[in-house]
C-alpha cells in the first residue's frame, strides 16, 4: 500500500512538472528593442524617406501596430528608463532627473518579474537603470553585455543574436538597448561621437530644412523662456550661436544616427526571422525620449514639446496583432511592462497604474480607451541643474488629451501652456491666456488634479497650486 502511495505521489509530481513546463512553453517570447533620444516622428514610414531612411523599423511597423501618440513618462534618460523597466511613474520611483539615486527596494524590475515567472532573461546595450548590473538577483537578467560606455550600437547585435539562438525549453525576455541616436548630444557640442564618426557635415543647403517650429511659441511660459536661456548658457547644450544653417546640419547628423541604429536593429530582426521563433515572439520597439534638434530653438530633451516627449512605439506579433496605425494615447513608462505581462498571460500587479495596450493591438478601433496621459519633468539638462546657471529649477507636469496639450510649471508669473494639437501640431501658439479657451483650460486643470489625487502624485498638486 505504501509503495502504491509513493508511486501515485511521484506520478502526481511528474504530471504537475509537465503541466507547468507545458504552460511555460506556450508563453510567447518577448524581444524588447530600445533606442535612445529618438523622436516619434523620425522614421521614414512617418515622414517619408527624403531625409531619413529606416527600412527595418518601417517593416516592423507594417507588420504590427504603430502608436502615433506614445509619450515618455519623463523626457530624459534615467527617469524614463527606470519607469519603463519598473512600471511605475517617475514620481513613484523618486527619479525625475539623471541622478544616481537607487530605485526603492520595493520596486521589482522587468527582468526579475519575468525570471521569477520562468523566463530566460537577457539584456544587451545601454543600461542607465538605477540598480547595479552585478546585482542580478535585483534586476533579474541572467545575461548582460555591451554595457560599458553605454555600448556602441554596432557591438550590440552579436551577443543579442547569440542569446536569441540559444537552445532552450522555455520562453525568453530579451532586451536590445541601442544608444543611437543619443550621439547627437556630442555632435551638438562638437565632440567625438562615441559610436564612431558619421562623416563630414554637408553644406547646409544639402541638409534637411530647419523645422517649421524653429522659433519659440507665441506667448511661451516663463519656465520655457528661462529653460532656453539655461540651455544657451551651459556647455551641455552650447546652442546660443546656432543659426538656421547649423540647425540644418544637426538635423542631418541626427537622421544619420537614426539610420545607423536602424541598420543594427535590422540585424536582430533578421536573426529573429531566421531562428524560426518569429511566430511566437512579441516584438516591442520604443525609445526613452526624443530630441528637439532645433524645434523651438532647443537641443536635446527634458521639455514637453512633442519632439522631446513623443517617442516611437511599435508592437508586432504575427497572428496576434492587427497591422495598423493608432492615435490612442500611451504612456510608455507605465504601459509597457503591463503590456508584456498581459501578452505573456502573467498577472499584472495591482500597484501598477498604467494599462496594457493589448486591447488596442487586437482591436485598433477600440472606442473606450483613456482620456489622457500625464508626463512629468524637472527642468534640468543632463546632470546639470538649471539653478547652477543662476536660473531657478522648475518642476512641471504635462497632460495630453486627444485634442490638447496642457502643461503647468511651478515658477514664473506665466506658468501654464495650452496648445490645440489638432490645429497647431507644431505647438506654435500658447492659448492658455486666450479667453476663448478658458473652458478648455479649466477642464484640463481639473483632469490633472483628478489624476494627481487618484494616483497620489502630490508633487503635481503642489505644481498646480490653487488653479
C-alpha positions as CSV (number, residue, x, y, z in Angstrom):
1,X,0.0,0.0,0.0
2,X,2.8,2.4,0.9
3,X,4.6,1.6,-2.4
4,X,1.4,2.4,-4.3
5,X,1.1,5.7,-2.5
6,X,4.7,6.7,-3.2
7,X,4.2,5.8,-6.9
8,X,1.0,7.9,-7.0
9,X,2.7,10.8,-5.4
10,X,5.6,10.5,-7.9
11,X,3.2,10.4,-10.8
12,X,1.4,13.5,-9.5
13,X,4.7,15.4,-9.2
14,X,5.7,14.4,-12.7
15,X,2.3,15.5,-14.0
16,X,2.5,18.8,-12.2
17,X,6.0,19.4,-13.5
18,X,4.9,18.5,-17.0
19,X,1.8,20.7,-16.9
20,X,3.9,23.6,-15.6
21,X,6.5,23.1,-18.3
22,X,3.9,22.8,-21.0
23,X,2.2,26.0,-19.8
24,X,5.5,27.9,-19.8
25,X,6.4,26.6,-23.3
26,X,3.2,28.1,-24.6
27,X,4.0,31.6,-23.4
28,X,5.4,34.0,-26.0
29,X,9.0,35.2,-26.2
30,X,9.4,38.9,-25.9
31,X,12.0,40.9,-27.8
32,X,12.2,44.5,-26.4
33,X,14.2,46.9,-28.6
34,X,15.0,50.4,-27.5
35,X,16.8,53.4,-29.0
36,X,17.9,56.5,-27.1
37,X,16.8,60.1,-27.9
38,X,14.6,59.0,-30.8
39,X,11.7,61.4,-31.6
40,X,8.5,59.6,-32.5
41,X,8.2,61.3,-35.9
42,X,11.7,60.5,-37.0
43,X,11.1,57.4,-39.2
44,X,10.8,57.3,-43.0
45,X,7.5,55.4,-42.6
46,X,6.2,58.6,-40.8
47,X,7.9,61.4,-42.6
48,X,8.9,59.9,-45.9
49,X,12.5,58.9,-46.9
50,X,13.7,62.1,-48.3
51,X,15.7,63.0,-45.2
52,X,15.8,59.7,-43.2
53,X,15.6,56.1,-44.2
54,X,14.5,53.5,-41.6
55,X,13.6,50.4,-43.7
56,X,13.8,47.9,-40.7
57,X,11.7,49.9,-38.4
58,X,9.2,50.6,-41.2
59,X,9.0,46.9,-41.9
60,X,8.3,46.2,-38.2
61,X,5.6,48.8,-38.2
62,X,4.0,47.4,-41.3
63,X,3.6,44.0,-39.6
64,X,2.3,45.4,-36.3
65,X,0.7,48.4,-34.6
66,X,2.4,51.8,-34.6
67,X,1.3,54.1,-31.8
68,X,1.4,57.7,-33.1
69,X,0.7,59.2,-29.7
70,X,3.1,57.5,-27.4
71,X,4.8,59.6,-24.8
72,X,7.8,59.3,-22.5
73,X,7.0,59.2,-18.8
74,X,9.6,61.9,-18.3
75,X,11.7,63.1,-21.3
76,X,15.2,62.4,-20.0
77,X,17.1,59.1,-19.8
78,X,17.2,57.9,-16.1
79,X,13.6,58.8,-15.2
80,X,12.2,57.3,-18.4
81,X,14.2,54.1,-18.4
82,X,13.6,53.3,-14.7
83,X,9.9,53.9,-15.3
84,X,9.7,51.7,-18.3
85,X,11.6,48.8,-16.6
86,X,9.7,49.1,-13.3
87,X,6.2,50.0,-14.5
88,X,6.0,53.0,-12.1
89,X,5.7,56.7,-12.7
90,X,8.8,58.8,-12.1
91,X,7.2,60.3,-9.0
92,X,6.9,56.8,-7.6
93,X,10.5,55.7,-8.4
94,X,11.7,59.0,-7.0
95,X,13.7,59.6,-10.2
96,X,12.9,62.8,-12.0
97,X,16.5,63.7,-13.2
98,X,19.6,61.9,-14.3
99,X,20.5,61.1,-10.7
100,X,22.2,58.0,-9.4
101,X,19.7,57.6,-6.6
102,X,18.9,53.9,-6.4
103,X,15.4,52.6,-7.1
104,X,13.4,51.8,-4.0
105,X,13.8,48.3,-2.8
106,X,10.1,47.5,-3.0
107,X,10.2,48.0,-6.8
108,X,10.7,44.8,-8.9
109,X,12.3,45.2,-12.3
110,X,11.0,43.8,-15.5
111,X,13.8,41.2,-15.7
112,X,13.2,40.0,-12.1
113,X,9.5,39.6,-12.7
114,X,9.9,37.5,-15.9
115,X,12.8,35.4,-14.5
116,X,10.6,34.5,-11.5
117,X,7.9,33.5,-13.9
118,X,10.3,31.0,-15.6
119,X,11.6,33.1,-18.5
120,X,15.2,33.2,-19.7
121,X,16.3,36.8,-19.5
122,X,19.0,38.8,-21.3
123,X,19.9,42.5,-21.6
124,X,22.4,43.9,-24.0
125,X,23.4,47.5,-24.6
126,X,22.8,50.8,-22.8
127,X,21.9,50.3,-19.1
128,X,21.1,53.6,-17.3
129,X,19.0,51.7,-14.8
130,X,19.4,52.7,-11.2
131,X,20.5,49.3,-9.9
132,X,23.9,47.7,-10.1
133,X,24.5,45.5,-13.1
134,X,26.3,42.9,-11.0
135,X,23.2,42.6,-8.8
136,X,21.4,40.0,-10.9
137,X,19.2,39.0,-8.0
138,X,17.8,42.5,-8.0
139,X,17.4,43.2,-11.8
140,X,16.7,39.6,-12.8
141,X,18.6,39.5,-16.1
142,X,20.5,36.2,-16.5
143,X,22.9,37.6,-19.0
144,X,24.0,41.2,-19.6
145,X,26.5,42.6,-22.0
146,X,27.9,45.6,-24.0
147,X,27.2,47.9,-21.1
148,X,30.5,49.8,-20.9
149,X,30.2,53.4,-22.0
150,X,26.6,52.8,-22.9
151,X,27.5,50.3,-25.6
152,X,28.2,51.3,-29.2
153,X,25.3,50.2,-31.5
154,X,27.4,48.0,-33.8
155,X,28.5,45.9,-30.8
156,X,25.0,45.0,-29.6
157,X,23.6,42.7,-32.3
158,X,26.2,39.9,-31.9
159,X,25.6,39.0,-28.3
160,X,21.9,39.7,-28.7
161,X,21.6,37.2,-31.5
162,X,23.7,34.7,-29.7
163,X,21.2,34.8,-26.8
164,X,18.3,34.6,-29.2
165,X,19.7,31.4,-30.8
166,X,20.4,29.5,-27.5
167,X,18.7,26.1,-27.3
168,X,16.1,26.4,-24.6
169,X,12.8,24.8,-23.5
170,X,11.3,27.9,-22.1
171,X,10.5,31.4,-23.4
172,X,12.8,34.4,-23.2
173,X,12.7,38.1,-22.4
174,X,15.4,39.8,-24.4
175,X,16.3,43.5,-24.3
176,X,18.4,45.1,-27.0
177,X,19.1,48.7,-25.8
178,X,20.7,50.8,-28.6
179,X,22.5,54.1,-27.8
180,X,21.7,55.9,-31.1
181,X,20.7,58.5,-31.9
182,X,21.9,59.8,-28.4
183,X,25.3,60.7,-30.0
184,X,23.5,63.9,-31.2
185,X,24.5,65.3,-27.8
186,X,28.2,65.1,-28.5
187,X,27.6,66.2,-32.0
188,X,25.9,69.4,-30.8
189,X,28.9,70.0,-28.6
190,X,31.4,69.4,-31.4
191,X,32.8,66.4,-29.5
192,X,34.0,63.0,-30.7
193,X,30.9,60.8,-31.4
194,X,31.1,57.8,-29.0
195,X,29.6,55.4,-31.6
196,X,32.1,56.4,-34.3
197,X,32.1,59.1,-36.9
198,X,29.4,59.5,-39.5
199,X,31.2,61.7,-42.0
200,X,31.6,65.4,-42.6
201,X,28.6,67.7,-42.5
202,X,27.3,68.6,-45.9
203,X,26.7,72.2,-46.8
204,X,23.6,73.5,-45.2
205,X,21.7,73.7,-48.4
206,X,22.2,69.9,-48.9
207,X,20.8,69.2,-45.4
208,X,17.2,68.8,-44.2
209,X,15.4,72.1,-43.8
210,X,15.0,73.8,-40.4
211,X,11.9,72.7,-38.5
212,X,8.9,74.8,-39.2
213,X,8.7,75.5,-35.5
214,X,12.3,76.6,-35.0
215,X,11.0,79.8,-33.3
216,X,9.8,79.9,-29.7
217,X,6.0,79.7,-29.4
218,X,3.9,82.8,-29.2
219,X,3.2,83.6,-25.5
220,X,5.6,81.0,-24.2
221,X,5.6,80.3,-20.5
222,X,8.2,81.8,-18.2
223,X,9.7,78.4,-17.4
224,X,10.4,77.6,-21.0
225,X,11.9,81.0,-21.7
226,X,14.2,80.5,-18.7
227,X,15.0,76.9,-19.8
228,X,16.1,78.1,-23.2
229,X,18.3,80.7,-21.6
230,X,19.8,78.0,-19.5
231,X,20.4,75.7,-22.5
232,X,22.3,78.5,-24.2
233,X,24.4,79.2,-21.1
234,X,25.6,75.6,-20.4
235,X,28.4,73.6,-22.0
236,X,25.9,70.7,-22.2
237,X,24.0,72.4,-25.0
238,X,26.1,75.3,-26.4
239,X,23.4,76.4,-28.9
240,X,23.5,80.2,-28.3
241,X,25.4,80.6,-31.6
242,X,23.3,78.2,-33.7
243,X,21.7,79.7,-36.8
244,X,19.4,78.0,-39.3
245,X,22.3,76.6,-41.2
246,X,23.8,75.0,-38.1
247,X,20.4,73.5,-37.1
248,X,20.1,72.0,-40.6
249,X,23.5,70.3,-40.2
250,X,22.5,69.0,-36.8
251,X,19.3,67.6,-38.2
252,X,21.3,65.8,-41.0
253,X,23.5,64.3,-38.3
254,X,20.5,63.3,-36.2
255,X,19.0,61.4,-39.1
256,X,22.3,59.7,-39.9
257,X,22.4,58.4,-36.4
258,X,18.9,57.1,-36.6
259,X,19.7,55.3,-39.8
260,X,22.8,53.7,-38.2
261,X,20.6,52.4,-35.4
262,X,18.1,51.1,-37.9
263,X,20.8,49.1,-39.6
264,X,21.8,47.4,-36.4
265,X,18.2,46.7,-35.3
266,X,17.7,45.1,-38.7
267,X,20.4,42.5,-37.9
268,X,18.5,41.5,-34.8
269,X,15.1,41.4,-36.6
270,X,16.6,39.3,-39.4
271,X,18.1,36.9,-36.9
272,X,14.7,36.5,-35.2
273,X,13.1,35.6,-38.5
274,X,15.9,33.1,-39.4
275,X,15.6,31.5,-36.0
276,X,12.1,30.3,-36.6
277,X,10.9,32.0,-33.4
278,X,9.2,35.0,-35.1
279,X,5.7,33.5,-35.0
280,X,5.8,33.2,-31.2
281,X,7.7,36.4,-30.3
282,X,6.2,39.7,-29.3
283,X,8.5,42.5,-30.6
284,X,8.2,45.9,-29.0
285,X,10.2,48.9,-30.2
286,X,10.3,52.2,-28.4
287,X,12.7,54.9,-27.1
288,X,13.3,56.6,-23.8
289,X,12.6,60.1,-25.1
290,X,13.1,62.3,-28.2
291,X,15.3,65.2,-29.3
292,X,14.2,68.7,-30.3
293,X,17.0,69.2,-32.8
294,X,16.1,72.8,-33.4
295,X,12.4,72.7,-32.6
296,X,11.6,75.9,-30.7
297,X,15.4,76.5,-30.8
298,X,16.1,73.7,-28.4
299,X,18.6,70.9,-28.5
300,X,18.2,67.6,-26.6
301,X,15.3,66.7,-24.4
302,X,13.6,67.4,-20.9
303,X,11.0,69.8,-22.3
304,X,7.4,68.8,-23.1
305,X,7.4,69.8,-26.7
306,X,6.5,66.8,-28.8
307,X,9.9,66.5,-30.4
308,X,11.3,65.8,-26.9
309,X,8.4,64.0,-25.2
310,X,6.8,61.9,-28.0
311,X,8.5,58.7,-28.9
312,X,8.1,55.8,-31.3
313,X,6.1,52.7,-30.1
314,X,5.6,49.7,-32.3
315,X,4.3,46.2,-31.3
316,X,4.5,43.3,-33.7
317,X,3.3,39.8,-33.1
318,X,2.3,37.7,-36.1
319,X,-1.3,36.5,-36.0
320,X,-1.9,38.2,-32.6
321,X,-1.6,41.9,-33.6
322,X,-3.6,43.6,-36.3
323,X,-1.3,45.8,-38.5
324,X,-2.5,49.4,-38.1
325,X,-1.6,52.9,-37.0
326,X,-3.4,54.2,-34.0
327,X,-3.8,57.6,-32.3
328,X,-4.6,56.1,-28.9
329,X,-2.6,57.8,-26.1
330,X,0.1,55.7,-24.4
331,X,2.5,56.5,-21.6
332,X,5.4,54.2,-22.5
333,X,6.7,54.3,-18.9
334,X,3.7,52.8,-17.1
335,X,2.1,50.9,-20.0
336,X,5.0,48.8,-21.4
337,X,5.5,46.4,-18.5
338,X,1.8,45.7,-18.1
339,X,1.5,45.1,-21.8
340,X,4.3,42.5,-21.7
341,X,2.7,40.7,-18.7
342,X,-0.6,40.7,-20.5
343,X,0.7,39.1,-23.7
344,X,2.6,36.6,-21.6
345,X,-0.5,35.6,-19.6
346,X,1.0,36.7,-16.4
347,X,-0.7,38.7,-13.6
348,X,-0.4,42.4,-13.7
349,X,0.5,43.8,-10.2
350,X,-2.4,45.7,-8.6
351,X,0.1,48.5,-7.8
352,X,0.6,49.3,-11.4
353,X,-1.2,52.5,-12.5
354,X,-0.7,52.0,-16.3
355,X,-2.6,49.7,-18.5
356,X,-1.8,47.1,-21.2
357,X,-2.2,48.2,-24.8
358,X,-3.0,44.6,-25.9
359,X,-6.7,45.5,-26.3
360,X,-5.7,48.3,-28.8
361,X,-3.4,45.9,-30.6
362,X,-6.1,43.4,-31.1
363,X,-8.8,46.0,-31.8
364,X,-7.4,49.3,-33.2
365,X,-10.9,50.7,-33.4
366,X,-11.4,50.3,-29.6
367,X,-13.6,53.2,-28.5
368,X,-13.2,53.1,-24.8
369,X,-9.5,53.6,-24.1
370,X,-8.3,56.5,-22.0
371,X,-8.9,60.3,-21.8
372,X,-5.3,61.5,-21.2
373,X,-1.7,60.6,-20.3
374,X,0.5,62.6,-17.9
375,X,4.2,63.3,-18.3
376,X,6.5,64.8,-15.7
377,X,9.8,66.7,-15.7
378,X,12.2,68.6,-13.6
379,X,13.9,71.4,-15.6
380,X,17.4,70.1,-15.8
381,X,19.7,69.4,-18.7
382,X,21.6,66.1,-18.2
383,X,23.0,66.2,-14.7
384,X,23.4,70.0,-14.7
385,X,20.5,71.7,-12.7
386,X,19.2,74.9,-14.2
387,X,19.9,76.5,-10.9
388,X,23.7,76.3,-11.5
389,X,23.4,78.9,-14.2
390,X,21.7,81.3,-11.8
391,X,18.2,80.3,-13.1
392,X,15.8,78.6,-10.7
393,X,14.9,75.0,-11.4
394,X,11.3,74.3,-12.4
395,X,9.1,71.3,-12.0
396,X,6.4,70.6,-14.4
397,X,3.5,68.3,-15.5
398,X,2.1,67.8,-18.9
399,X,-1.4,66.4,-19.6
400,X,-2.1,65.3,-23.2
401,X,-5.7,64.6,-24.3
402,X,-6.9,63.7,-27.8
403,X,-7.0,67.4,-28.9
404,X,-5.0,69.5,-26.5
405,X,-1.7,69.5,-24.6
406,X,-1.7,71.3,-21.2
407,X,1.4,72.0,-19.2
408,X,1.9,73.7,-15.9
409,X,5.2,74.7,-14.1
410,X,6.0,75.9,-10.6
411,X,8.0,79.1,-11.3
412,X,7.3,82.4,-13.0
413,X,4.3,84.6,-13.4
414,X,3.1,82.9,-16.6
415,X,3.1,79.2,-15.7
416,X,0.6,77.5,-18.0
417,X,0.5,76.3,-21.5
418,X,-2.4,75.1,-23.6
419,X,-1.9,74.0,-27.2
420,X,-4.6,73.0,-29.7
421,X,-2.7,69.9,-31.0
422,X,-5.3,69.3,-33.8
423,X,-4.9,72.7,-35.4
424,X,-1.5,73.6,-34.1
425,X,0.5,70.3,-34.1
426,X,3.9,72.1,-34.1
427,X,2.9,73.9,-30.9
428,X,3.5,77.4,-32.1
429,X,0.9,79.3,-30.0
430,X,0.2,79.0,-26.3
431,X,-3.6,79.5,-25.8
432,X,-3.6,79.4,-22.0
433,X,-4.3,83.1,-21.8
434,X,-6.8,83.2,-24.6
435,X,-10.3,83.8,-23.2
436,X,-11.8,81.7,-25.9
437,X,-10.0,78.7,-24.5
438,X,-10.8,79.3,-20.8
439,X,-13.3,76.5,-20.6
440,X,-10.8,74.0,-22.1
441,X,-8.1,75.3,-19.8
442,X,-10.2,74.7,-16.7
443,X,-11.2,71.3,-17.9
444,X,-7.5,70.3,-18.3
445,X,-6.6,71.7,-14.9
446,X,-9.4,69.6,-13.4
447,X,-8.2,66.4,-15.3
448,X,-4.6,66.9,-14.0
449,X,-5.9,67.5,-10.4
450,X,-8.1,64.3,-10.6
451,X,-5.1,62.3,-11.9
452,X,-2.9,63.6,-9.1
453,X,-5.4,62.7,-6.4
454,X,-6.2,59.3,-7.9
455,X,-2.5,58.1,-8.2
456,X,-1.1,60.0,-5.3
457,X,1.1,62.5,-7.3
458,X,1.4,65.1,-4.5
459,X,4.1,67.0,-6.5
460,X,1.6,67.6,-9.3
461,X,-0.8,69.1,-6.8
462,X,1.9,71.3,-5.5
463,X,2.7,72.5,-9.0
464,X,-1.0,73.1,-9.8
465,X,-1.4,75.1,-6.6
466,X,-4.9,76.8,-6.3
467,X,-5.6,76.7,-10.1
